[in-house]
Amino acid sequence: MIRKYLLPVIAVIGAVFAVYSVFSSSKPAPVPPPVVQPAQAPFKSYIAGAGITEASTENIAVSTNLSGVIKKVFVTVGARVKQGYPLFTLDDRELLAERSVRLSALQNAKERLSKLVSLPRPEDIPPAEARVKEAETSLSEMKHHLQLAECVTDRRAISVEELARRRYAVQTAEAKLAEVNAQLALLKAGAWKPDVEIAKADISNTEAQVKAIETAIERLTVLAPINGEILQINLRSGEYAQTGVLQKPLMLIGNLDRLHVRVDVDENDAWRFRKDASAIAFVRGNREMKTPIKYERTEPYVIPKKSLTGDSTERVDTRVMQVVYSFERSQLPVYVGQLMDVFIEAPSVTVISAGARQTHEKNDSKNSNKEGRSKK
Protein backbone atom coordinates (compact mmCIF):
# COMPACT_ATOMS: atom_id res chain seq x y z
CA MET A 1 0.00 0.00 0.00
CA ILE A 2 2.77 2.42 0.85
CA ARG A 3 4.45 1.89 -2.52
CA LYS A 4 1.09 2.24 -4.29
CA TYR A 5 0.33 5.74 -2.89
CA LEU A 6 3.86 7.09 -2.27
CA LEU A 7 4.73 7.96 -5.88
CA PRO A 8 1.44 9.79 -6.62
CA VAL A 9 1.80 11.83 -3.44
CA ILE A 10 5.34 12.79 -4.32
CA ALA A 11 4.20 13.74 -7.84
CA VAL A 12 1.42 15.94 -6.46
CA ILE A 13 3.82 17.64 -4.06
CA GLY A 14 6.27 18.31 -6.97
CA ALA A 15 3.51 19.77 -9.13
CA VAL A 16 2.35 22.08 -6.33
CA PHE A 17 5.94 23.22 -5.75
CA ALA A 18 6.39 23.89 -9.49
CA VAL A 19 3.20 25.95 -9.64
CA TYR A 20 4.26 27.91 -6.58
CA SER A 21 7.70 28.58 -8.09
CA VAL A 22 6.20 29.80 -11.36
CA PHE A 23 3.79 32.20 -9.63
CA SER A 24 6.40 33.51 -7.23
CA SER A 25 8.91 34.17 -10.01
CA SER A 26 6.34 35.92 -12.20
CA LYS A 27 5.69 38.63 -9.61
CA PRO A 28 7.28 41.97 -10.56
CA ALA A 29 10.36 42.84 -8.58
CA PRO A 30 9.87 45.73 -6.19
CA VAL A 31 11.24 49.01 -7.53
CA PRO A 32 14.06 50.23 -5.30
CA PRO A 33 13.67 53.79 -4.08
CA PRO A 34 15.94 56.35 -5.78
CA VAL A 35 19.15 57.20 -4.03
CA VAL A 36 18.39 60.90 -4.46
CA GLN A 37 14.95 62.31 -5.02
CA PRO A 38 14.68 63.89 -8.48
CA ALA A 39 13.92 67.58 -8.91
CA GLN A 40 10.27 68.58 -9.08
CA ALA A 41 9.09 70.99 -11.76
CA PRO A 42 8.05 74.34 -10.25
CA PHE A 43 5.61 75.05 -13.10
CA LYS A 44 2.21 73.57 -13.90
CA SER A 45 3.14 73.24 -17.57
CA TYR A 46 6.76 73.07 -18.53
CA ILE A 47 9.49 71.81 -20.83
CA ALA A 48 12.15 69.67 -19.20
CA GLY A 49 15.66 69.35 -20.52
CA ALA A 50 19.13 68.32 -19.47
CA GLY A 51 21.60 71.18 -19.36
CA ILE A 52 25.37 71.07 -19.32
CA THR A 53 27.35 73.93 -17.80
CA GLU A 54 30.01 75.69 -19.82
CA ALA A 55 32.02 78.90 -19.74
CA SER A 56 30.39 82.12 -20.89
CA THR A 57 32.91 82.23 -23.73
CA GLU A 58 32.24 78.52 -24.40
CA ASN A 59 35.00 76.02 -23.72
CA ILE A 60 37.85 77.11 -25.99
CA ALA A 61 40.09 74.26 -27.15
CA VAL A 62 43.55 75.81 -27.38
CA SER A 63 45.74 74.49 -30.20
CA THR A 64 49.16 75.27 -31.63
CA ASN A 65 50.08 76.87 -34.95
CA LEU A 66 53.10 74.60 -35.48
CA SER A 67 53.76 70.99 -34.53
CA GLY A 68 56.66 70.21 -32.24
CA VAL A 69 57.92 68.99 -28.89
CA ILE A 70 56.65 70.84 -25.83
CA LYS A 71 59.50 72.82 -24.27
CA LYS A 72 57.68 74.28 -21.26
CA VAL A 73 54.16 74.69 -19.85
CA PHE A 74 53.67 77.99 -18.02
CA VAL A 75 50.24 77.45 -16.41
CA THR A 76 48.43 74.94 -14.20
CA VAL A 77 44.83 73.78 -14.05
CA GLY A 78 42.62 76.39 -12.38
CA ALA A 79 45.01 79.28 -12.97
CA ARG A 80 43.44 82.59 -14.01
CA VAL A 81 45.23 84.20 -16.94
CA LYS A 82 44.86 87.40 -18.91
CA GLN A 83 44.67 87.70 -22.66
CA GLY A 84 48.13 87.38 -24.20
CA TYR A 85 49.66 85.47 -21.27
CA PRO A 86 51.94 82.59 -22.47
CA LEU A 87 50.41 79.15 -21.97
CA PHE A 88 53.11 76.85 -23.36
CA THR A 89 55.98 76.93 -25.84
CA LEU A 90 57.56 74.48 -28.28
CA ASP A 91 61.20 73.61 -28.91
CA ASP A 92 62.78 76.54 -30.82
CA ARG A 93 66.42 75.47 -31.24
CA GLU A 94 66.19 74.84 -34.98
CA LEU A 95 64.57 78.20 -35.67
CA LEU A 96 67.06 80.02 -33.46
CA ALA A 97 69.95 78.51 -35.45
CA GLU A 98 68.30 79.49 -38.72
CA ARG A 99 67.77 83.02 -37.42
CA SER A 100 71.51 83.29 -36.63
CA VAL A 101 72.32 82.32 -40.22
CA ARG A 102 69.88 84.92 -41.58
CA LEU A 103 71.27 87.62 -39.31
CA SER A 104 74.79 86.90 -40.58
CA ALA A 105 73.58 87.17 -44.17
CA LEU A 106 71.85 90.45 -43.29
CA GLN A 107 75.07 91.83 -41.80
CA ASN A 108 77.00 90.89 -44.95
CA ALA A 109 74.42 92.60 -47.15
CA LYS A 110 74.62 95.78 -45.07
CA GLU A 111 78.41 95.79 -45.27
CA ARG A 112 78.27 95.42 -49.07
CA LEU A 113 75.93 98.39 -49.30
CA SER A 114 78.14 100.42 -46.99
CA LYS A 115 81.13 99.62 -49.18
CA LEU A 116 79.30 100.75 -52.32
CA VAL A 117 78.06 103.96 -50.72
CA SER A 118 81.53 104.88 -49.38
CA LEU A 119 83.15 104.63 -52.85
CA PRO A 120 85.54 106.04 -53.91
CA ARG A 121 88.01 105.49 -51.11
CA PRO A 122 90.35 108.48 -50.64
CA GLU A 123 93.40 106.24 -50.83
CA ASP A 124 92.38 104.88 -54.27
CA ILE A 125 92.45 108.28 -56.04
CA PRO A 126 96.21 109.12 -55.80
CA PRO A 127 97.32 105.87 -57.50
CA ALA A 128 94.82 106.49 -60.31
CA GLU A 129 96.02 110.05 -60.77
CA ALA A 130 99.61 108.78 -60.81
CA ARG A 131 98.73 106.37 -63.59
CA VAL A 132 97.26 109.29 -65.55
CA LYS A 133 100.47 111.29 -65.15
CA GLU A 134 102.50 108.27 -66.18
CA ALA A 135 100.39 107.89 -69.31
CA GLU A 136 100.78 111.61 -70.11
CA THR A 137 104.56 111.37 -69.72
CA SER A 138 104.73 108.30 -71.90
CA LEU A 139 102.64 110.07 -74.55
CA SER A 140 104.92 113.12 -74.48
CA GLU A 141 107.95 110.86 -74.90
CA MET A 142 106.40 109.03 -77.83
CA LYS A 143 105.50 112.33 -79.52
CA HIS A 144 109.05 113.64 -79.00
CA HIS A 145 110.53 110.52 -80.63
CA LEU A 146 108.13 110.91 -83.54
CA GLN A 147 109.10 114.56 -84.03
CA LEU A 148 112.80 113.65 -84.13
CA ALA A 149 112.13 111.04 -86.75
CA GLU A 150 110.05 113.40 -88.88
CA CYS A 151 112.74 116.14 -88.71
CA VAL A 152 115.32 113.97 -90.42
CA THR A 153 115.86 115.37 -93.95
CA ASP A 154 117.72 112.42 -95.30
CA ARG A 155 115.21 109.68 -95.71
CA ARG A 156 117.96 107.17 -95.92
CA ALA A 157 118.90 107.84 -92.28
CA ILE A 158 115.62 106.30 -90.96
CA SER A 159 113.55 103.54 -92.38
CA VAL A 160 109.91 103.72 -93.22
CA GLU A 161 109.18 100.92 -90.73
CA GLU A 162 110.82 102.85 -87.88
CA LEU A 163 108.82 105.96 -88.71
CA ALA A 164 105.57 103.96 -88.76
CA ARG A 165 106.45 102.24 -85.46
CA ARG A 166 106.92 105.60 -83.73
CA ARG A 167 103.60 106.86 -85.08
CA TYR A 168 101.85 103.70 -83.77
CA ALA A 169 103.56 104.14 -80.41
CA VAL A 170 102.08 107.65 -80.16
CA GLN A 171 98.60 106.30 -80.91
CA THR A 172 99.05 103.55 -78.31
CA ALA A 173 100.13 106.09 -75.69
CA GLU A 174 97.09 108.27 -76.50
CA ALA A 175 94.77 105.28 -76.09
CA LYS A 176 96.46 104.36 -72.80
CA LEU A 177 96.01 107.93 -71.55
CA ALA A 178 92.33 107.90 -72.49
CA GLU A 179 91.91 104.56 -70.63
CA VAL A 180 93.47 105.74 -67.36
CA ASN A 181 91.49 109.02 -67.57
CA ALA A 182 88.28 107.02 -67.93
CA GLN A 183 89.25 104.81 -65.00
CA LEU A 184 89.94 107.87 -62.86
CA ALA A 185 86.59 109.41 -63.79
CA LEU A 186 84.83 106.10 -63.03
CA LEU A 187 86.56 105.89 -59.68
CA LYS A 188 85.63 109.46 -58.72
CA ALA A 189 82.00 108.87 -59.78
CA GLY A 190 81.61 106.29 -56.99
CA ALA A 191 79.22 103.30 -56.98
CA TRP A 192 76.83 102.73 -59.87
CA LYS A 193 73.25 103.49 -58.88
CA PRO A 194 71.80 100.14 -60.06
CA ASP A 195 74.44 98.33 -57.95
CA VAL A 196 73.33 100.35 -54.91
CA GLU A 197 69.68 99.53 -55.58
CA ILE A 198 70.48 95.81 -55.90
CA ALA A 199 72.36 95.91 -52.60
CA LYS A 200 69.40 97.62 -50.91
CA ALA A 201 67.04 94.99 -52.35
CA ASP A 202 69.28 92.25 -50.95
CA ILE A 203 69.07 93.88 -47.52
CA SER A 204 65.27 94.12 -47.70
CA ASN A 205 64.99 90.49 -48.77
CA THR A 206 67.25 89.29 -45.96
CA GLU A 207 65.40 91.43 -43.40
CA ALA A 208 62.12 89.88 -44.55
CA GLN A 209 63.59 86.40 -44.08
CA VAL A 210 64.77 87.31 -40.58
CA LYS A 211 61.33 88.70 -39.74
CA ALA A 212 59.69 85.50 -41.02
CA ILE A 213 61.94 83.41 -38.78
CA GLU A 214 61.21 85.65 -35.78
CA THR A 215 57.48 85.36 -36.48
CA ALA A 216 57.80 81.58 -36.58
CA ILE A 217 59.64 81.69 -33.24
CA GLU A 218 56.85 83.83 -31.75
CA ARG A 219 54.26 81.36 -33.03
CA LEU A 220 55.94 78.60 -31.05
CA THR A 221 54.65 80.26 -27.87
CA VAL A 222 50.87 79.86 -27.55
CA LEU A 223 49.18 82.79 -25.82
CA ALA A 224 45.88 82.98 -23.96
CA PRO A 225 43.15 84.14 -26.37
CA ILE A 226 40.93 85.60 -23.63
CA ASN A 227 40.82 86.54 -19.96
CA GLY A 228 39.78 83.31 -18.33
CA GLU A 229 40.60 80.22 -16.31
CA ILE A 230 42.49 77.09 -17.32
CA LEU A 231 39.95 74.25 -17.31
CA GLN A 232 42.04 71.35 -18.52
CA ILE A 233 45.65 70.59 -19.54
CA ASN A 234 46.43 67.55 -21.68
CA LEU A 235 50.11 68.16 -22.41
CA ARG A 236 53.42 67.91 -20.60
CA SER A 237 56.98 69.02 -21.26
CA GLY A 238 58.64 66.65 -23.70
CA GLU A 239 55.40 65.50 -25.36
CA TYR A 240 54.71 66.08 -29.05
CA ALA A 241 51.97 68.59 -29.85
CA GLN A 242 50.12 68.37 -33.16
CA THR A 243 48.23 71.08 -35.01
CA GLY A 244 44.66 70.87 -36.18
CA VAL A 245 41.40 69.82 -34.51
CA LEU A 246 42.21 67.11 -31.97
CA GLN A 247 39.80 64.69 -30.33
CA LYS A 248 41.49 65.50 -27.02
CA PRO A 249 42.40 69.20 -27.00
CA LEU A 250 45.82 70.28 -25.74
CA MET A 251 44.28 72.77 -23.32
CA LEU A 252 40.83 74.12 -22.43
CA ILE A 253 40.25 77.70 -21.32
CA GLY A 254 37.11 79.71 -20.61
CA ASN A 255 35.75 82.70 -18.73
CA LEU A 256 33.92 81.51 -15.60
CA ASP A 257 32.82 84.86 -14.18
CA ARG A 258 29.35 83.92 -15.42
CA LEU A 259 28.40 80.35 -16.31
CA HIS A 260 26.22 79.24 -19.19
CA VAL A 261 23.85 76.27 -19.29
CA ARG A 262 23.32 74.68 -22.70
CA VAL A 263 19.90 73.01 -22.54
CA ASP A 264 18.80 70.32 -24.99
CA VAL A 265 15.11 70.84 -25.81
CA ASP A 266 13.54 67.87 -27.57
CA GLU A 267 12.35 68.64 -31.09
CA ASN A 268 8.86 67.52 -30.08
CA ASP A 269 8.73 70.34 -27.52
CA ALA A 270 10.55 72.96 -29.57
CA TRP A 271 7.32 74.50 -30.82
CA ARG A 272 6.23 75.16 -27.19
CA PHE A 273 9.39 77.03 -26.27
CA ARG A 274 9.22 80.78 -25.58
CA LYS A 275 12.40 82.74 -25.00
CA ASP A 276 10.69 85.12 -22.52
CA ALA A 277 9.45 82.23 -20.33
CA SER A 278 10.79 81.65 -16.83
CA ALA A 279 13.36 78.91 -16.33
CA ILE A 280 14.91 77.28 -13.26
CA ALA A 281 17.96 75.00 -13.08
CA PHE A 282 18.49 72.33 -10.38
CA VAL A 283 21.79 70.81 -9.39
CA ARG A 284 21.67 67.13 -10.20
CA GLY A 285 21.92 65.16 -6.97
CA ASN A 286 20.41 67.86 -4.73
CA ARG A 287 17.00 69.22 -5.66
CA GLU A 288 17.22 71.83 -2.92
CA MET A 289 19.99 73.64 -4.81
CA LYS A 290 18.41 75.65 -7.60
CA THR A 291 18.62 79.04 -9.25
CA PRO A 292 16.65 81.03 -11.83
CA ILE A 293 18.51 81.32 -15.10
CA LYS A 294 18.55 84.08 -17.69
CA TYR A 295 17.90 83.48 -21.38
CA GLU A 296 20.89 84.28 -23.62
CA ARG A 297 20.26 82.85 -27.07
CA THR A 298 18.85 79.99 -29.10
CA GLU A 299 21.00 78.02 -31.49
CA PRO A 300 19.06 78.18 -34.78
CA TYR A 301 20.28 74.79 -36.03
CA VAL A 302 18.62 71.67 -34.61
CA ILE A 303 21.23 68.95 -34.11
CA PRO A 304 21.22 65.23 -33.21
CA LYS A 305 21.26 64.61 -29.48
CA LYS A 306 24.80 64.18 -28.14
CA SER A 307 24.68 64.93 -24.40
CA LEU A 308 23.28 61.79 -22.75
CA THR A 309 22.09 61.69 -19.15
CA GLY A 310 22.25 57.91 -18.67
CA ASP A 311 18.52 57.51 -18.02
CA SER A 312 17.20 54.12 -19.19
CA THR A 313 14.13 55.77 -20.76
CA GLU A 314 16.14 58.40 -22.60
CA ARG A 315 15.74 58.57 -26.36
CA VAL A 316 18.91 58.90 -28.37
CA ASP A 317 17.42 58.75 -31.86
CA THR A 318 16.10 62.29 -31.71
CA ARG A 319 17.15 65.83 -32.51
CA VAL A 320 17.32 68.68 -30.05
CA MET A 321 17.21 72.46 -30.12
CA GLN A 322 19.95 73.95 -27.95
CA VAL A 323 19.00 76.92 -25.77
CA VAL A 324 21.67 78.79 -23.78
CA TYR A 325 20.90 80.29 -20.36
CA SER A 326 23.24 81.94 -17.85
CA PHE A 327 23.60 82.50 -14.12
CA GLU A 328 26.16 83.92 -11.71
CA ARG A 329 28.84 81.47 -10.68
CA SER A 330 28.43 82.43 -7.02
CA GLN A 331 24.79 81.25 -6.95
CA LEU A 332 25.54 77.52 -7.19
CA PRO A 333 28.62 75.38 -6.43
CA VAL A 334 28.78 73.76 -9.86
CA TYR A 335 31.63 73.08 -12.24
CA VAL A 336 32.07 73.31 -15.99
CA GLY A 337 30.78 70.16 -17.68
CA GLN A 338 28.33 69.30 -14.87
CA LEU A 339 24.79 68.23 -15.83
CA MET A 340 21.77 70.14 -14.49
CA ASP A 341 18.02 69.57 -14.62
CA VAL A 342 16.32 72.54 -16.28
CA PHE A 343 12.60 73.30 -16.34
CA ILE A 344 11.22 75.96 -18.67
CA GLU A 345 7.69 77.26 -18.25
CA ALA A 346 5.55 76.59 -21.31
CA PRO A 347 1.85 76.79 -22.20
CA SER A 348 -0.06 73.54 -22.01
CA VAL A 349 -0.97 71.66 -25.16
CA THR A 350 -4.72 72.02 -24.47
CA VAL A 351 -4.48 75.82 -24.18
CA ILE A 352 -2.59 76.04 -27.42
CA SER A 353 -5.06 73.72 -29.13
CA ALA A 354 -7.99 75.81 -27.89
CA GLY A 355 -6.31 78.98 -29.10
CA ALA A 356 -5.64 77.44 -32.47
CA ARG A 357 -9.29 76.28 -32.67
CA GLN A 358 -10.57 79.79 -31.89
CA THR A 359 -8.28 81.27 -34.52
CA HIS A 360 -9.53 78.70 -37.04
CA GLU A 361 -13.17 79.51 -36.19
CA LYS A 362 -12.53 83.24 -36.60
CA ASN A 363 -10.97 82.65 -40.00
CA ASP A 364 -13.96 80.51 -41.06
CA SER A 365 -16.42 83.21 -39.95
CA LYS A 366 -14.49 85.86 -41.87
CA ASN A 367 -14.48 83.72 -45.00
CA SER A 368 -18.25 83.06 -44.74
CA ASN A 369 -18.96 86.81 -44.33
CA LYS A 370 -16.92 87.55 -47.41
CA GLU A 371 -18.81 84.92 -49.44
CA GLY A 372 -22.18 86.38 -48.29
CA ARG A 373 -21.16 89.86 -49.31
CA SER A 374 -19.99 88.66 -52.70
CA LYS A 375 -23.37 86.95 -53.34
CA LYS A 376 -25.27 90.14 -52.48
Secondary structure, DSSP 8 states (H G I E B T S, - for coil): -HHHHHHHHHHHHHHHHHHHHHHHHHS-------SS-----SSSSEEEEEEEEEETT--EEE--SS-EEEEEE---TT-EE-TT-EEEEE--HHHHHHHHHHHHHHHHHHHHHHHHHT-S-GGGHHHHHHHHHHHHHHHHHHHHHHHHHHT-S-TTSS-HHHHHHHHHHHHHHHHHHHHHHHHHHHHHH-S-HHHHHHHHHHHHHHHHHHHHHHHHHHHTEEE-SSSEEEEEE---TT-EE--S--SS-SEEEE--SEEEEEEEEETTTGGG--TTS-EEEEETTEEEEEEE-EEEEE-SS-EE-------TT---SSEEEEEEEEEEGGGS---TT-EEEEEEE---HHHHHHHHHHHHHHHHHHHHHHHHHHH-
